[in-house]
Amino acid sequence: MDNGWMKFNSYRVGKDALLDRFGKIDDEGNYSSAIKSEGKRFAMTISCLTGGRVILARCGTENAL
């Protein structure tokens, strides 16, 4: 397994470094998104990850055959 996580305390990420495809944070720190439903926003975000995992798994099984 090559999964991991990292936690930062008291660290600010610059707005230009945020991955903001589905939501934005304005200069005052307010969050907004064109996708109003939290559930739909989550589904859109996770679908990108799931698609990549499926492709990797498929490539792994093709080489094993």
ZAVEX-232019 format. One line per 5 residues: number of its first residue (from 1); for each residue x, y, z of C-alpha. Coordinates in nm, 2 decimals. Example, Ala and Ser with C-alpha at 12.3 -4.5 7.8 and 13.67 -1.06 7.14 Angstrom:
2
1) 1.23,-0.45,0.78  1.37,-0.11,0.71
//
This chain:
65
1) 0.00,0.00,0.00  0.14,0.34,-0.09  -0.14,0.55,0.06  -0.06,0.80,0.33  -0.16,1.12,0.50
6) -0.01,1.43,0.64  -0.13,1.68,0.89  -0.03,2.04,0.93  -0.11,2.26,1.22  -0.12,2.64,1.19
11) -0.02,2.64,0.82  -0.19,2.85,0.55  -0.21,2.73,0.19  -0.21,3.02,-0.06  -0.53,3.05,-0.27
16) -0.33,3.00,-0.59  -0.23,2.65,-0.46  -0.58,2.52,-0.38  -0.74,2.25,-0.59  -1.06,2.44,-0.65
21) -1.24,2.27,-0.94  -1.57,2.23,-0.75  -1.55,2.52,-0.50  -1.39,2.85,-0.44  -1.28,3.06,-0.14
26) -1.30,3.44,-0.18  -1.06,3.69,-0.03  -1.27,3.71,0.29  -1.25,3.33,0.34  -1.61,3.25,0.23
31) -1.66,2.92,0.05  -1.89,2.89,-0.26  -1.96,2.63,-0.52  -2.17,2.61,-0.84  -2.28,2.26,-0.71
36) -2.52,2.35,-0.43  -2.57,1.99,-0.29  -2.29,1.87,-0.06  -2.37,1.51,-0.17  -2.33,1.59,-0.54
41) -2.01,1.79,-0.47  -1.87,1.49,-0.28  -1.97,1.25,-0.56  -1.81,1.47,-0.82  -1.49,1.48,-0.62
46) -1.47,1.11,-0.54  -1.56,1.01,-0.90  -1.23,1.15,-1.02  -1.04,0.93,-0.77  -1.24,0.62,-0.83
51) -1.19,0.64,-1.21  -0.82,0.65,-1.17  -0.82,0.36,-0.93  -1.03,0.15,-1.17  -0.79,0.23,-1.46
56) -0.49,0.13,-1.25  -0.65,-0.19,-1.14  -0.74,-0.28,-1.50  -0.39,-0.22,-1.62  -0.25,-0.44,-1.34
61) -0.48,-0.73,-1.43  -0.41,-0.70,-1.81  -0.03,-0.74,-1.74  -0.09,-1.04,-1.52  -0.28,-1.24,-1.79
//
